[in-house]
């Protein structure tokens, strides 16, 4: 199978490409800048998307390209909506033209559990039928992207599905996100740096998966699992407090540290708890997560430690 991947140079994109290749799929990659085997193409440019889609002639499309950092969406909602909604529209339109030409292409559009927003206690674990309550522009952009998936499946027969990914971690994640930020600070402490870890809100609890498990779910959907027009949670079903995640990383690093709250790391609208139910995905594809949280955290820390020189001074 030939799979077209947008956002192929990103955190999830790199892992998905590896997963797809391990499953013997041919991968055609684009990102906003070209390098190596990755072709440069801006998903907000409809002509560019049409051109590369026509050249690739894929059997499936994984649309990952997005502005995915919530604080950035608060600083610049327009860019977030332009990329996340406009980019999705361009990809779906390009696939629609292939569909009309007689080529059936499965499309996976990645959304986010952020669309659920804050929910009453009785709503957990969150299911795909739970009403969305976006609490930031990023979440709103993903609600709109999901709506496009549903509309294009129903109106034009496009074989599109969407996923609501909960928190996922792994090697290569941007340190703007909490878990890699914890790991990198601890690695610097282990290398001889100041024994302080600066944190945001540790009272929240999150449903956390290893990114490689997430990519396994994506691969199964790209291979035809699930039903066009449907949305699927990708989650573990367990909420882990961020305080516990930090504690586990400190134990892995085996260093004494002081934990300090940093106002700049606080979000103005932080959802207290986020945990989902992946029964729908499991029934559609047989997917279950395989990598324990402890192993995922160890890999994140080991990568961070490898990035920090041992000569760091106090």
C-alpha positions in Angstrom: 0.0 0.0 0.0 1.2 3.5 -0.8 0.6 6.0 2.0 0.8 9.7 1.7 1.8 11.3 5.0 1.5 15.1 5.7 3.5 16.5 8.6 6.0 13.6 8.1 8.9 15.4 9.8 6.9 16.0 13.0 7.0 14.0 16.3 4.2 11.7 15.4 5.0 11.8 11.6 8.5 10.3 12.1 7.1 7.5 14.2 4.2 6.8 11.9 6.6 6.6 8.9 8.7 4.0 10.8 5.6 2.1 11.7 4.2 2.0 8.1 7.6 1.0 6.7 7.8 -1.8 9.3 4.5 -3.0 7.9 5.9 -3.0 4.4 4.0 0.0 3.1 5.5 2.5 0.6 5.5 6.0 2.1 5.3 9.3 0.3 6.2 12.2 2.7 5.6 15.9 2.8 6.1 18.6 5.3 6.4 22.4 5.3 10.1 22.2 4.4 11.8 19.7 2.2 14.8 17.6 3.4 16.0 14.1 2.5 13.1 12.0 1.3 10.5 14.6 2.6 9.0 16.9 0.0 8.3 20.5 0.9 4.6 21.4 0.5 2.4 23.7 2.5 -1.0 22.1 3.3 -2.6 25.6 3.3 -1.7 25.9 -0.4 -4.4 24.0 -2.3 -2.5 23.9 -5.5 0.6 22.4 -3.8 -1.6 19.8 -2.1 -3.3 18.9 -5.4 0.0 18.6 -7.1 1.7 16.3 -4.7 -1.4 14.2 -4.2 -1.6 13.7 -8.0 2.1 12.8 -8.1 1.8 10.4 -5.2 -1.4 8.6 -6.3 -1.7 7.1 -2.8 -3.9 4.3 -1.5 -4.2 6.0 1.8 -3.5 9.4 3.3 -2.4 10.2 6.9 -3.1 13.9 7.5 -0.9 14.8 10.5 0.2 18.3 9.6 -1.1 20.8 12.1 -0.3 23.5 14.6 -0.5 21.2 17.6 0.6 23.3 20.6 -2.3 24.7 22.6 -0.5 27.8 24.0 0.5 28.8 20.4 -3.2 28.7 19.5 -3.9 31.2 22.2 -1.2 33.5 20.9 -2.2 33.1 17.3 -5.7 31.6 16.7 -5.8 32.7 13.0 -2.7 30.7 12.0 -4.0 27.7 14.0 -7.3 27.7 12.2 -5.7 28.4 8.8 -3.4 25.4 9.2 -5.7 22.9 11.0 -9.0 23.7 9.2 -7.8 25.0 5.9 -5.1 22.3 5.6 -7.6 19.6 6.3 -10.0 21.0 3.7 -7.3 21.1 1.1 -6.3 17.5 1.8 -9.9 16.3 1.7 -10.6 18.2 -1.6 -7.5 16.6 -3.2 -8.7 13.1 -2.1 -12.2 13.9 -3.3 -10.8 14.6 -6.8 -9.0 11.2 -6.8 -12.3 9.6 -5.6 -14.2 11.2 -8.5 -11.5 9.9 -10.9 -12.2 6.4 -9.7 -9.5 5.9 -7.1 -10.7 5.0 -3.6 -8.3 6.4 -1.0 -8.6 6.0 2.8 -7.9 9.2 4.7 -7.0 9.5 8.3 -7.3 12.9 9.9 -5.9 13.3 13.3 -7.9 15.3 15.8 -7.4 15.5 19.6 -9.0 14.7 22.9 -8.7 18.5 23.5 -12.1 18.7 21.6 -13.9 17.3 24.7 -12.8 20.2 26.9 -13.9 20.2 30.6 -16.6 17.6 31.3 -18.7 16.7 34.4 -17.4 13.7 36.4 -20.1 11.4 35.2 -18.9 11.9 31.6 -15.7 9.9 32.1 -14.3 7.9 30.5 -15.0 10.0 27.4 -16.6 8.3 24.5 -17.0 9.5 20.9 -20.6 10.3 21.7 -19.7 12.8 24.4 -20.5 16.3 23.4 -17.5 18.4 22.5 -16.7 21.5 24.6 -13.6 23.1 23.1 -11.8 25.3 25.6 -9.1 26.9 23.3 -8.6 27.8 19.6 -6.7 24.6 19.0 -9.5 22.4 20.2 -12.0 24.5 18.2 -9.9 24.0 15.0 -10.0 20.2 15.6 -13.7 20.2 16.0 -14.0 21.9 12.7 -11.6 19.4 11.1 -13.7 16.5 12.4 -16.8 18.1 11.0 -15.1 18.3 7.5 -14.3 14.6 7.7 -17.9 13.7 8.5 -19.2 16.0 5.8 -16.9 14.8 3.1 -17.7 11.2 3.9 -21.5 11.8 3.8 -21.6 14.3 0.9 -19.0 13.1 -1.4 -18.3 9.5 -0.4 -14.8 10.2 0.6 -13.4 7.2 2.7 -12.3 9.4 5.6 -12.0 8.7 9.3 -10.8 10.9 12.2 -9.0 10.0 15.5 -9.1 11.8 18.8 -5.7 11.2 20.2 -5.2 11.6 23.9 -1.8 12.5 25.3 1.1 10.6 23.7 4.8 10.7 24.5 8.0 9.2 23.1 11.4 10.0 21.8 11.6 13.1 19.7 8.8 15.1 21.2 9.1 18.9 21.4 10.2 20.0 24.8 7.4 22.6 24.9 5.2 19.7 26.0 5.2 18.7 29.7 6.7 15.2 29.8 9.8 15.9 27.5 10.3 19.2 29.4 10.4 17.3 32.7 12.8 14.7 31.2 15.2 17.2 29.8 15.3 19.2 33.0 16.1 16.1 34.9 18.7 15.1 32.4 20.4 18.4 33.0 20.3 17.8 36.7 21.9 14.4 36.3 24.6 16.0 34.2 25.5 18.4 37.0 23.0 21.2 36.5 20.9 23.2 39.0 18.8 20.6 40.9 15.5 22.3 40.1 12.6 21.2 37.9 10.2 24.0 36.8 6.6 22.8 36.2 3.1 23.9 35.3 -0.1 22.6 36.8 0.7 19.1 38.3 -2.9 18.6 39.6 -4.2 17.5 36.2 -4.5 13.9 35.2 -4.0 12.7 31.6 -4.6 9.5 29.6 -1.0 8.9 28.3 0.1 6.5 25.6 3.4 5.7 23.9 3.5 7.4 20.5 4.4 4.0 18.9 1.1 2.5 20.2 -0.7 5.5 18.7 0.9 4.9 15.4 -0.1 1.3 15.4 -3.7 2.4 15.8 -3.3 4.9 12.9 -1.8 2.2 10.7 -4.7 -0.2 11.3 -7.2 2.5 10.4 -5.2 3.4 7.3 -5.3 -0.2 6.3 -9.0 -0.1 6.2 -10.2 -0.6 9.7 -13.2 1.4 10.9 -16.0 3.1 8.9 -15.9 6.1 6.8 -17.2 9.3 8.5 -16.6 7.9 12.0 -14.4 9.2 14.8 -12.2 7.0 17.0 -10.6 7.7 20.4 -7.0 6.6 20.7 -6.3 6.2 24.4 -5.3 3.9 27.3 -8.4 4.2 29.4 -6.4 5.3 32.5 -5.8 8.8 33.8 -2.4 9.3 35.4 -1.8 12.5 37.5 0.9 14.7 36.1 2.4 14.7 39.6 2.9 10.9 39.4 4.4 11.2 35.9 7.0 13.6 37.2 7.6 11.4 40.3 8.3 8.4 38.0 10.7 10.4 35.9 12.5 11.6 39.0 12.8 8.0 40.1 14.2 7.0 36.7 16.7 9.9 36.8 17.6 9.0 40.3 18.5 12.6 41.3 17.4 14.8 44.1 15.5 17.9 42.9 13.4 20.8 44.0 10.1 21.1 42.1 9.1 24.7 41.5 5.9 26.0 39.9 6.5 28.3 36.9 3.7 30.7 36.1 4.8 30.8 32.4 4.1 27.0 32.2 0.5 27.4 33.4 -2.4 27.3 30.9 -5.3 29.8 31.3 -7.9 27.0 30.7 -6.5 23.6 31.8 -8.8 20.6 31.7 -8.5 19.0 35.2 -8.8 15.4 33.9 -8.8 13.7 30.6 -9.4 9.9 30.1 -11.0 8.1 27.3 -12.7 4.9 26.2 -11.1 3.2 23.2 -13.8 0.4 22.9 -15.0 1.7 19.5 -11.4 1.5 18.0 -10.8 -1.8 19.6 -13.9 -3.3 18.1 -13.1 -1.8 14.7 -9.5 -2.8 14.4 -8.5 -5.1 17.3 -6.1 -2.5 18.6 -4.9 -2.4 22.2 -1.9 -0.5 23.6 1.2 -2.6 24.1 3.9 -0.4 25.7 3.6 0.3 29.5 3.8 3.8 30.7 7.0 3.0 32.7 8.7 1.9 29.5 7.6 4.9 27.6 8.9 7.2 30.3 12.2 5.4 30.4 12.6 5.9 26.7 11.8 9.6 26.9 14.3 10.1 29.7 17.0 8.1 28.0 16.7 10.2 24.9 16.8 13.4 27.0 19.9 12.1 28.8 21.6 11.4 25.5 21.0 15.0 24.4 22.6 16.6 27.5 26.4 16.7 27.7 27.8 15.5 31.0 29.9 18.6 31.3 26.9 20.8 32.3 28.0 23.0 35.1 26.1 24.0 38.2 
